């Protein structure tokens, strides 16, 4: 059996560290161990002194990344040849619990002899769970073997603290092992690195490793992706000639020589003497032509590759690269890009580091760089370091391996540290995760936090959004009121914050990771790039000397890895042609597929053409310099741990500190103000002028977290679809999934004859607008979010208008009068309840004919079925009587044409309008029905756990 052996310890007095095995005092003799690693895809052997047993129980006190999962629990005697636990041999599996609702995860799978996630057991809870084997007859046992997914697909849900117990009767137990596991970074199933990773001290070996990995990845470039230079052409600089198609089609040696030639000519234009390098280029080409057999080998490629490296490091634009601030840590390997606070494999180690690289004769010399550790994270994980504008103070987040508060979980805390490594001070506390610090020009600190106290819809964890604080940690307040997660704030030249939002209204969940900007007081959030494009974007920064943005192109799943992209927003904020993959040997991933190895992350500009980034040429992340032309050079790599989030540690000019504003009177009332110039701009010609008579102001209701008795907030929601406002896993129809987010209609406002509107709206909520005709039919829907800070006054030009549109030259009619107050619906401006608002319409007009006995199966009664779903709701959704946008995961985002959805496309509304057996709904009843449909058909007004609905 090939596996990972968990050794026994001879002495109970062995020293214990943060990742050492624990020792347990029980009635039997104490049992201890040494530090071990647990691999998800291997057979993990736990041996112990041979002992008789009929029952073998594995108690899982805690786990990494959610409820623990085992695909097999095997028991062996002293000869270690026969698995005594097999059900086929008469053994019986048992467990403390089993995750409900998933047929592939059963207790019986613990000993069915089959490996893999589809034949596994998952507990219902994340701690204090157990799995056991009852042997058919007592036997002498000496080893237990466990695994999570021996097929290597899944790497979450791993045991963290386990105890192995034996019993003869199932009542009296003896502990024989107690262990704490450390989870190493997983290798993908069947993954083999392109080259062997040398030890840290072998700099020449590291360079050979980097060059060979680069050659490997460029050879396998994907031609099918929409960004591939083998499929579409892109320039190297905005407005420049075609570039990437030519580079991508060269073989490794020709590409190296061509890139070196181009680079030498660029450096010559900067005043460098590159005559020697141009001679080398000519020699490389001659040698290839003369001896193609040598060109096909390794030696000439390595020689040319090293020469190109030496040339690139001479570029004067790299003079700022002297001190590099970064974090050493292991990859998180979270299941989703918004779940690293929940289900990462929190492997401790690393710290906050500074790399000082000297220059010799005008060339950067990374081989002579010196490393300093400013903060040692051996007892936890440090992440996301960034310096203030003076370069004096470093901010970062730290998560300890063990909570300093008894009975409380481990949280990411913001920390401040002097650049020399002294005066460490915590900035945040409480049962919240605080991370991604971003110094602000006014002296404050923006950051991302779970202090929003809401759940990420569409999955299980807490959400985290943008906040700010004073530099001493005081005056914490939200900048964003989003109901989904946000990431990686960075300052823009104009004083705004650039950051990534996951946001979508009535769209599929996988493609809403877009780039936005906001003022440091939280006013005027604005889309910068990405709506309705195929990719997701993370960790963006402005590129100096251009209007471009550099970012990582990420997917919905996993960690924030992928290729590095340059965005030219001048091409359009929704135009995929604005995006160039400058590391095209790494193909973007989509949906729940993400890159773990041979990928990039964390780009930050050094100059117009150069970027620092983290890059894993194989299985480990190091620090690299990239340029926009396809060149990359290794600066630092530790073979034992990843190097992440590099930035230049230096003083830098602060952007302007934008003043705050807003109306104090409105702020005191919790309101803000919107002024729309002309709703028809962007809707014509599909919607004729004058057709829009009202705006409906809608809210996407946050899924608030339950506070636990110890003051913490519920951070995980297993059986997550049962926490939705609509149980889409229990009821859906030909139009797909209705909204699983709770919605509210806050009220209507009139639209003037010129298309203008002026109204108050509540601050601090996730809002969007709907354009309605005179009969309250929806004509167009805003499928992105908008918000107001208290007292904020904001205007817009139109509805889905072009971003370069200008407002009318005359003052809009609505702006010439006081703002309107929202006219709430008759049922109240509160989260919409189908059962309270719509069901009474069916009860009054329809149920006498359409109930459970209806011959056409049109049951409009309000009786609840076993899923807690009203019969009428199920009928209308499953039979396609009402139209709505499909919320299914992986649904590509798109801009919908006016009148193509909702009320006007619902056959129920057409039936009622045509007359149905003299049924005449009042205007009040029609308003209820139309509002529900155009809110995308939510069922419940809240996020109660479905099995608990109806209970006190």
N, C-alpha and C positions, 0 to 999 in steps of 0.2 A: 504494500500500500504506500503510495506516494502522498505525503501530506506535511503538515506543520506540526511538529511535536511540541507539546506543552510539558516541560520537564518537571520532575518532582524536585523537592528541596530536602536535603538530608538534615539540615539543622533548622529548628524553629527560630533560632536567634539570628537569622540572616538579616542584613541591613535592608531597610525599606525606604524607597524614594517615592516621588510623585507617581511614577508609573510602575512601581514595584507591586508584587502580589501582596494581598492582604493576609492577615492572620486572624483566625476566628477562635474565640474562646467558647467552648461548648462542654457538654458533659464528657465527651470523649477528648482525647489528646488534641491539642492545637495542631492545626495543619497549615503550613505556609508554603510559599513558592517563590520563584524568581520572575523577573520581568519576561513577559511572553508577547508574541504577536499572534493575532487571529486573522486569517485570510478568508474572505467570503467564498472564494472559488476553490478552496482546497479542503482536504480532510484534516481537521485539527484534532490531534491526538492528545487526550488527557489521561495520563497513566497514574497509577497509585499502587500501594502495596496490595497484593492479592488478598481478597476477602470474600467470604460467602455472602450471597444476596439472592433474593427472589425479586426485589424491587430496586430499580436504579433510577434515581430522580435527579434531574438537572434543574436547579433553582436559579432563575435569571433575575437577579435583584435590580439590574439596570442594563440599559442597552444603548448603543449608538444609533441614532437616526430612526426613532419610532419604535413601534411594537416589535419585539424580537421575532425573528423568523428562522426556522430550521427546515432544511429539506430532508434531513435524515439524522436519526439518533441511533448510533450503533454501539453495541456492547460486545466486548471480547474477553475471553479468558486468558490464561497465562500463555497459551501457545499462539495467540493473536492471529489465528488463521480463520476461525469460523465466527461470523456475526451471529451472536446469540439472540439479537433483538428482532429478527425478522418475523413479520406476521405469518409468513409462510411456514415458519418453524413452530408456530403456536404462541409466540409472544404477543402481548397486548399493549397498545400505546394508550397513554392517558395524558391529560394536561389540565392545568388550572382553569383555562378558558380558551376560546378560539374566536378570532375576529369574525363577526357575523357578516353575512351578505356576499361572501366570496367563495364559490364552490371549489376553487382550486386550492384553497388553504384549509385543510382539514386535519384533525388530530390523527386520523388513520395514515396520513402521509408521513408521519414520523418514522414508521418502520415498514413502509411498503416496498423498500428496496430500490426506489426510483429517485434519481437526483434531479435538481432543477427547480426553479421557482414555481412551475406549474404543478409540482407534486410536493408542496411544502405546507408546513403549519405556521400560522401567525397567531400570536397571543392577542387577546382583546385589549390588554393594557401594556404600558411601557415599562413597568417595574413590578417586582414581587410576583413574577409569573413562574410557572414550572412546567416541565414536560418529563414524562417518565415512561419506563418500560417495565412491564410485569413479565418476568420470564416464565415459561411453562413449568419449569422445575427449578428449585434452588441450584445455584452453580457458583463456582469460584470465579470472580471477575477481577480484571486487572487493568482494564483500559476502556475508555469511552471515546468515541469519535463523533464529532459533530461538524456540520457545514451549513452554510446559508444558501448558496446556489452554486453547486459544483460545476454548472455549465458556464459560469462566469459572466452572466448577463447583469445581475443585480449585486450591488455592493453595500446596500443600506441594511438597517435592522439587525445589526450585529450585537451579540452579547457583549456587555462591558464588564459587569461584575457577576460571576457565576459561582455556584456552590454545588458540589457533587455529593449526594447523599445515598447511602445504601440502607436497605431494610429487609428483614426476613418476613415481616407480617404486614407491611404497609402502614403501620402505626408508629412504631419506634424506629427512629432514624439515626444513623451515625454519619457525620460529615467526614469525608476522606480527602477532599480537595476544596479549596476556596481560592479563586484566582481573579485577577484583574487583567483585562486584555488591552492591548494597544493595537490599533488597526493601521497597518501599513497602507500606503497608497496602492489601490488595486491596479493590476494590469488588465487591459481588455482581453477578452477571450482570444487566445491564439496570438496575442501581440508579441512581436519580436522587434526590439529596437533596431534601427538601421545600422548602428555601430555600437561597439562596446564602450561603456562610459568609464573613463579612467578615474583614478584618484585625484583629489583636489590639487595636490602639489605638482602634478604632471601637466604643465601649461601647454607644452607642445602636443601632448596627447589630447588635451581638451580641444585644441584647434583642429587636429585631424578628425576628431569625433564630430565637431560642428560642421566641417566641410563635407564630410561623407553623408551626414544626415541631410544637409541641404541638397546635395546631389540626388539623394534618394527621393526627397519630396518633390523636387522639380520634375523628375522623370515620370511621376504618376499623376500629373496635373489632370484634373477633370475637365472635359470639354463640354459637359452637359449643363453646368450651372449657368444661370443667366448673367453672371458677372465674369465668367471665364474669358480671358483674352484669346482663347482658342475659338470663342464663339462671337464675342463682341469686341470692338476696338475702343481703346481709351487713350487719351494723351497722357503724358507724364506731368504736364503742367496745364492748368486751365487755359483753353484757347490755343494750345500748342498743337503740333502735328501728331498724327497717330504714332504710338510708341509700343504699347504693350503686346500687340499681336506679333510684332517682329521678335521681341525678346522671348516671348513664350515658346516660339516654335524652334528655337535653337537647341542643339544638344548641350550637355553640361559644359564641355570645354569651350565650345564656340560662344556660349552665352557669357562665360567668365571673361573671355578675351574681348568680346564686344562691349561688355559693361565697363571693362577697364579702359578701353579706348575712349568711350564716351566720357567717362569720369575724368580722364586725363585732359581732355579738351575743355571740360567745364572748369577744372582747376587752373588750367592755363589762362582762361579768361579772368580768373581771380588774381592773377599775377604770380602764380607759382611756376617754377622751372620744372617741367615734367618731361624734359627731353629724354632722360634715362628711362622713364616708364614707357614712353612711346617706342623707344628702341626695344624694350622688352615685349611690347605688344607685337611688333613686327617679327621678333624672333619666335614668339609662340606660334604665330600663324605660319611661319616658314617651317618650323619643326613639325607642325601638324601635317602640312602638305607633303613634307619629305618622308615622314615616317608615320603613316596613319595607324600602324600597329601600336606605336608608343602613345599616340594621341588617345587611343581607345583604352589605355591602361590608367593606372592610378597616379603615377609619378608626375606626369606633365600637368594633369588637372591640379594636383596639390601644389605644384610649383607656381602655376598661374594664379591659383586661388590665393596663395599667400602674398604674391606680389600685388594683387588687387587690394588686399586688406591693408598692406603697408601704405599704398597710395591713398586710400580713403581716409586713413587716420591722420593724414597730413592736411586735410581740408581746414582752412582757417575758421570756417564756421563752427568747428568743434572746439574752439577755445573755451567756451563756457563749461565744457565737460571736464570738471575738475573734482568736484565732490558730489557723489551720487547717494541720495538718501533712499533706502528701500527697506522692505520687511523680508525676513526669512521666515517661511512657514511651509507646512505641508499643504497640498491642495485640499480644498474642502470636500469635493466630490458630492455635493448636494444633489438631490434628485431633480430640483427645479432651480431656475436662476433666482427665484425669490424665496428659497427655503433654506439658505445656508445657516440661518439662525435656529433652524429646527432640526434638520436631519443630516447635517454634515458629519463627517468622521473627524471629530475634534481631536486630532493627534497633536499633542503638545510639542514644543520645541521651537528654536529659532529666536527671533528678536528683531529689534530695530537697529539697523546697521548704517554705517557710512563707508563708502568706498572712495578713497582718494587716489586718483590716477594722475601720474606726472606726465609732463611733455618733455621729450628729448629731441633736440634739433628740429623743433617744429612739428613733431609727431606725437600723438597721444600714445602712451605706452601702458596698456592695461596689464601687461605681464608684470609690471613693477608696482601695481596698485597695492595700497595698504588698506586693510579692513579694520574698522573699529566697531565694537558693539556698544551702542548707547543704552540699550535696554535688553536684558536677558530674559527671554520668555520661556525658559526651560520648564516652568510650572504652569504654562498656559500657551496662548496664541496671541501674537500681536499682529495688527493689520493696518493698512491704509495710512502710512505716515505722510505728513505734509508739513512743511515749514511755513511760518508766517512771512510776511513780505520783507521783513528785515533779516530773515534767516536766523533769528535768535532763538525762537521757540518752536519746538516740534510737537505737533498734535498727532495722536494715533489712538486706536482702540485696542483694548486688551481684554481677553476672556480667560479667567483662571481655570485650571483643570478641576479644581475643587472649590465649591462655593465657600466664601468666607462667612456666610450667614447660614447657620444650621437650619436645615429643612427647606432652604431656598435653592432654586436652580442657579446655574452659572450664566452670567450676563456679560455682554460686551459693554465695557465702560470707556468713556473718553478720558484720555490722559494727556497731560502737558509735561514737557521735558525741555530743559535748556539744551541748546544744540551741542554743548560739550558733554552732555550726559548727566547733568546734575539737576537738582531741584525737581524731582518727579512729584507731580501732584495730580490726584484724580479730579475730574471736572463733573462727573455725573454719577448718580446712584439711583436706587429704586429698582423695582422689578421690571426694567426695560432694557432693551438692547439699543445702544447708541454707538454709531460708527460712521464712517465716511466723513471725517471732519474737513471743513473748507473755510480757511480764514477769510474774513470779509474786510473790505477797505475801511469800514467804520469802526474796526476794532473788534467786532463780534465774530462769532463762529457759527457757520451753518453746519448742519450735520443731518444724518438720517436716523430715524428712531422709531421704535414700536410704541412710542407714547401716544400715538393715535388711537390705541386700544381697539383696533378692529382686525378682523380676519381678512386674509387675502382670498378674494373670490377670483379664481375658481377652485382652489385646493384647500389644504388643511392648515397652513401655519398662520401666525400673526402677520399682518402687513406692517410695512415701515415706510414713512414718508418724511418729507423735508421739514426740518425745524431750524431754529436758531437760538443762540444763547449769548450771554456776555462772556468775555474771556475768563472770568472767574467761575463760570458755570451757573450763574444766576440768570433770572429773567428768561427762562425757557418758554418759547411759544411756537406754535406751528406756522410755517410759511405756506404749507400745502394742506388742503383738507381732503385729499384724494382718498378713495376707498380701495385703492390698490397700491402696490409697492412702488418705490422710487429708489434711485441709486446715484452715486458718483457725481456730486456737485463739484463744479469748477468755475472759477471766475472768468468772465468775459472782459474784453477790453473796455466796453462801455459801462462797466459796473454792475451788470446783471449776472445772475447765477445761471450757468448752463448745466442741465441735469437730465437724467433719463427717467421717464415715467412709463409705467405700464398702465395704459388707459384705453378703454373702449366702451362705447355705448351700443348695446344691441349688436355686437359683433362676436366672432369667435375669439377665444382667449389667447391664441398662440402668437399673434403678430402685432401686439399693441405696445411694443417697447420703442418709444420714439423720443426724440430730443426736443427739449423745451428750454425756455429761458424765463426767469422771474426776477423781479427786483428784490433787493435784500430785505425789504419790509413785507414781502409776500404779495405785493400788488402786481397786477397785469401779467399773469402767466401766459406765454405765447408759444405756439408750436414753431420750432426751428426747422425740423426735417423729420420725415418718416411716415406720416399717415398714409395708409393704403399702399405701402410699398412691400415687397416680398420679405424684407429682412428686419432684424431687430438690432438696436444700436446701444452701445454702452461705453462709458468712460470717455466721453468726447471732450476735446479741447480745441480752441481756435488755433489755427496755424499762423504764426507771425508773418507779416508781410503779404498775406493773402486774405481772402474771405472764406477760405476752406475750413473744414473741421476734420480732425483726425479722430478715429474711434475704433473700437473693436466691434466686429460684426458677429453678434451672438445669436443663439437660438433660445427658445422658450425653456429648454431643459438644461439642467446641470449648471456647471460653473460658468464664469464670464469669459470663456475662451473662444477663439475663432481666428479668422484672418484680420488684418488691419485694413481699414478702409479710409479713403479720403473722400469727403463730401464737398461738392461745389454747390451751395444753396442757390447760387445765381441761376442754375438750370431749372429750379423749381423745387418747392418743398415736398412735392409728392412724386417727383420724377426719379425712377430708378436709374436713369442715365446720369444722374448727378453723383452716383457712387462709383468709385474705382477701388478694386481690391489690389492693394500694392504688395500683397504677399500671396499671389495667385496660386502658389503651390499648396496653399491651405484652402480648401473649399468650404464655403459657408455651410453651416448646418441649419436644419429647420425642425420645427415642432419640438418633439421630445428627444431629438438626436443632438448630441453635443460632442465637441472635441475634448478629449482628455489629454492627448499627447500630440506631438508634432503640430503645435498650434501657437498662437500668440495671445497677448492680453496687455492691458494697462499702458497704452501708448501715451506719450507726452512729448510735445514738440521741444526740440533744442534750438532749431533755426527753421527757416522756411522749408528746407529740403530734408531735415534730419529729425529723427524721433528716437527717444529712448523707449524701450518696451521690454516686457517679459516674454521670453520665447522658450518653448520646450522643443529643442531640435529632435529629441527622442522622448525619454520618459521623465526628464527633470527640467524645471524652469530655471533659466539663467537670465542675465541682463544683456541686452543687445542694443546696438545702434542700427537703425534702419534708415534708408533714404527713400525718396519717392520714385526712384528709378529701378528698384529691385535689388539693391545691395543691402547686405546685413553683415554685421560683425559682432562677434562675441566680446563682451567686456568683462563678464564675471559669471562663473557657474560653480556652485557647490554641489558635488555629486550626491550629497546625502540629504539635501533639503532644498525646496524651491526658493527662488529669489523673486519677489513680487513688488509691484507698484513702485518702480524707480522714478525719482524726480531729481532735478538738480537742487542741491543744497547751496543756496546763494541768496543774497539780497536781490530783490526785484522791485520794479516800480509798481506801486499799487494802482489799480484802476480808480476812477473817481468814485467817491462815496455818494451815492444817489440819495437825495433827501426823501424822507417819508412825506406822506400827505394824507388826504382824506378829510372828510367832513366830521368834526367831533360830535355834532348833534346826531348824525346818522349812526356813528359808531356807538353812541350811548344806547341807541335803539336796536343794535344788532343788525343794521341794514347797510346796504350799499345801493348804488344806482347804476342802471344801464340806459344808454341812449343808442338806438339803432337808427342809422341815417335812412336806409331804404332797403327793406326786406327783399324787394324784387331783384336787386342786383345779385346776380348769381342764379336766380331762378328762371329768368326769362331765357328763351321764349316758351319753354315747356309750361310755365305758369304765367298767364297773361297778367299784366299790370292791373291791380285792383282786386285780384282774386283772393289775396291774403287779407283776412279781416281781423284775425286775432293771433297772438302768440300765447302758447301755453308754456309756462315755466314749470319744468319737471325736476325732480330730485332723484338721484340714485342713492338709496338709503344704505348707509354703512352697516356692516355686520359687526356690531359691537361685541367685545369680548366679555365673558363672564368673569367676575372677580372671585377668586378662590378664598377660602377662609383664612389663609395665611397672608393675604394681601397681594399675591401674584395674580396674573391674568392667564386664563386658559390659552395655552400656546399651541395646542394641537386639537384637531377635530377629525378623528377617525370616522370612517363611513361618511366622508365629507359631503357627499351629495344629499345626505339626510339633514344637513344643516342649511340647505338652500331655501330660498323663498318659494321655489317651485321644485318639486321632486322630479326633475327631468329624467332620472333613471327609472321612474315609475310611470310617467305619462309623457308622451311626445306624439308627434303626428307627421303627416306628409310634408309639412313645412319645417320639420326638424324640432329643435328644442325651443320652447318659449323662454322668456327671461327667468333666469334663476336668481336675479338680483331684485330685491324689493324696490318698488317705485312709489313716488308720490306725485300727484298733481297739486302744485302749490297755488295755482290760480291762473286766470287769463288776464291779458292786457289788450286793449284795442290797438289796431294798426291804423294810422291816419291814411288819408287818400294818397299822399305821396310816398307811402310805404314806411314811414317813420314810426318809432315807438319810444317811449320814455317812461321808465318805471322803477320803483324800488323793488329790491329782492333781498332775501335773507343772506347775511354773511355767514361764512364758515360751513357751507354746504356744497355738495357735488351737484351742480346744476347742468341742465341742457334745455334747449328750446325746441318747440314744435310750431311750424307755421300752419294755421288752420284757415279753412274757408268759412263762409257765413253760416254753414250748417255744422260747423265744428268737426269737419272731416280733415284729417291730417294731409297736407300737401307735401311737406318736406320735413325731415327730422335732422337735427344736429346730432351726429354720432360720435362726438367727442365731448369732453367735459369743460366746464368753465366754473370759476369760483370768484368770490368777492371777499376781501378783507373787510372788517368792520370800518365803515366810513368811506370805502373805496368808490370812486366814480369812474365808470368805464364806458367806452363807446365802441361801436363796430360799424362797419360800412354797410354790409348786407348779409345775405345768407348764402354761404358757399360761393362767395364772390372770389374773383382772382386776387391773389395776394398783392398784386401791383395796382389794384383799383384805387381810385381816389374818391373821397366823399363828394357829394353834390356841392355845387358852388353857392347854394343858398342855404340859409338856416332851415333845417327840417321843421315841419309843422309841430311835431311833438316836442321839439326842444324849445318852442316858444311859450310853453305852458308848464305848470308844475308837473312833476312826475306822477304817474298813476300808481295807485296802490293795487297790489294783486287782488283780483276778484276770486276768492276761493270757491271751489266747487261746493254744491249743496251738501255733500256728504263730509266735507271738512278737508282742510289742507294737511292731510296726514298720510302716512303710508297706506297704500291702496290694498284693501282686502276684498278679494273677489266674493267671498262668502257674505260679507256685510253689504257690499255696494251693488253687485250684479245679481246675485242669487234671488233677492227679492223681486226683481223684474220677472224672472222665470216663474217664481211662485205665483205671482199675480196674474200672469197672462198665458203661461205655456204648460205648466205641469198637469193641468187637468186633462190634456191630451197626450202629452209627451212625458211618460214616466217609465218605470221598469217594464211595463206591459206593452209598450209601444211596438207595433209590428215592424217598424222600420229601425228599431234599436236607437231611436233618438230619445234618450232619457235626460230630461232637464231638471230632474229632482235634485234636491240638495243633500240627499243622504250620502254619508261618507262610506267608502269601501275600506277594505283592510289596509290600504296604503294611506288612509286619511284624506283621500282625494274625493271631492264631491262628484257625483255621477254626471252632473251637467258639465262640469269643467272637463272631465275626461271625454265626454261626447264631443264637445266643441273642438277640442284639440286633436284628438285621435282621428276624427272623421273629417278634419280639415275645413270646418265651417268658418274659422277665423284665420286671418293671415297675419304673420309676424316674421321678423327677422330671425334667422337660425343662429342659435347660440353655441352650436356644437364646437368642441375643441378642433383646432387645426383648420377652421373655416377661414379662408383667405379674406382679408379685409378688402372692401371695395366701396366706392362712392355710389350710392343708389340714386337712380333717376327719380325726380319728383313723381308722385302719384303711383309708384310701383310697389307699394307695400301698405300694410295696415288696413284701416277701415275701407278705403276705396277698392281694395283687392279682396275683401272678405265676402264670400258668397252668402253668408248669413245676412249681411247688411243689404245686399242686392235683393235677397228674398223678401226681407221686411219692407223695403222700399216699393217693391212690385205689388205688395199686398199679399198677406198670407192668412186666408180664412178669416178675413175682416179683423185680424189682430192689429190694433192701432196703439203703438207705443207713444207715450207722451214725450214731449221734448226733453223733459227731465230724465225719463228712462233712457232715451236714446243717448243723452249725454253720458250717462253712466256706462252704457255699453261701448260707445265709441272711445271714451277715455281709456277704458280697460284694454281694448284692442291696441290702441296706439301707444300705450305703455308697454307693449310687447307681451301682454297677457300674463302678468304675474298672478300667482295664486294667493300667497300669504303676505301679510304686511311686515313680517319679521323673519328672524332666523332661528326660531326654536328648533331644537333637535326633534325631528319628525316622530320618532317613537314616543317622545314625551308630550306631544301635542294632545290637548284635551285633559291633561292631568292638572291638578291644582298647582 
